[in-house]
Amino acid sequence: MQHIEALLQSLFIMSSMVEARDTYTGGHLWRVGQFSRLLAGAAGLSRQEVARISITGLIGNKLWY
């Protein structure tokens, strides 16, 4: 479980670094991750699926740029 926490921390730090260089959209990745989490939870997905979708929302958005 400790390795998962370290991975999540690393992903969060990387997404924060991406947002830090773009002040216009600051906080966007966090909001996308939170909104993704809420939608997945409302759709009745499992906790594991909700977590996976939340992480993808957090980092996946900037991967397309």
Kinemage of the C-alpha trace (Angstrom):
@kinemage 1
@onewidth
@group {chain A} dominant
@subgroup {mainchain}
@vectorlist {calphas} color= white
{ca met a 1} P 0.000 0.000 0.000
{ca gln a 2} L 2.906 2.331 0.682
{ca his a 3} L 4.082 2.121 -2.937
{ca ile a 4} L 0.634 3.175 -4.141
{ca glu a 5} L 0.701 6.227 -1.892
{ca ala a 6} L 4.157 7.142 -3.226
{ca leu a 7} L 2.913 6.775 -6.800
{ca leu a 8} L -0.122 8.959 -6.119
{ca gln a 9} L 2.070 11.578 -4.485
{ca ser a 10} L 4.376 11.593 -7.500
{ca leu a 11} L 1.460 11.959 -9.906
{ca phe a 12} L 0.027 14.818 -7.888
{ca ile a 13} L 3.397 16.589 -7.796
{ca met a 14} L 3.831 16.197 -11.556
{ca ser a 15} L 0.366 17.557 -12.268
{ca ser a 16} L 1.038 20.468 -9.903
{ca met a 17} L 4.247 21.238 -11.788
{ca val a 18} L 2.364 21.305 -15.081
{ca glu a 19} L -0.229 23.659 -13.642
{ca ala a 20} L 2.400 25.907 -12.070
{ca arg a 21} L 3.772 26.850 -15.477
{ca asp a 22} L 0.310 27.718 -16.797
{ca thr a 23} L -1.265 30.228 -14.424
{ca tyr a 24} L -4.268 30.788 -16.698
{ca thr a 25} L -5.605 27.276 -16.102
{ca gly a 26} L -4.292 26.793 -12.561
{ca gly a 27} L -6.443 24.356 -10.589
{ca his a 28} L -8.022 22.906 -13.724
{ca leu a 29} L -6.469 19.449 -13.335
{ca trp a 30} L -7.595 19.231 -9.720
{ca arg a 31} L -11.145 20.240 -10.665
{ca val a 32} L -11.260 17.693 -13.494
{ca gly a 33} L -10.065 14.986 -11.095
{ca gln a 34} L -12.668 15.903 -8.491
{ca phe a 35} L -15.482 16.137 -11.015
{ca ser a 36} L -14.453 12.769 -12.481
{ca arg a 37} L -14.514 11.257 -8.986
{ca leu a 38} L -17.989 12.626 -8.288
{ca leu a 39} L -19.385 11.364 -11.599
{ca ala a 40} L -17.849 7.922 -11.159
{ca gly a 41} L -19.243 7.684 -7.628
{ca ala a 42} L -22.690 8.782 -8.775
{ca ala a 43} L -22.556 6.143 -11.508
{ca gly a 44} L -22.206 3.484 -8.812
{ca leu a 45} L -18.727 2.322 -9.755
{ca ser a 46} L -16.539 0.438 -7.289
{ca arg a 47} L -14.100 2.331 -5.039
{ca gln a 48} L -11.192 1.050 -7.114
{ca glu a 49} L -12.779 2.249 -10.363
{ca val a 50} L -13.612 5.628 -8.820
{ca ala a 51} L -9.995 6.041 -7.701
{ca arg a 52} L -8.674 5.049 -11.114
{ca ile a 53} L -10.976 7.498 -12.897
{ca ser a 54} L -10.131 10.280 -10.461
{ca ile a 55} L -6.408 9.824 -11.097
{ca thr a 56} L -6.934 9.697 -14.837
{ca gly a 57} L -8.933 12.915 -14.655
{ca leu a 58} L -6.142 14.521 -12.655
{ca ile a 59} L -3.298 13.666 -15.009
{ca gly a 60} L -4.920 12.661 -18.285
{ca asn a 61} L -6.230 16.055 -19.260
{ca lys a 62} L -2.778 17.590 -19.775
{ca leu a 63} L -1.453 14.549 -21.631
{ca trp a 64} L -3.416 15.669 -24.687
{ca tyr a 65} L -1.588 19.001 -24.985
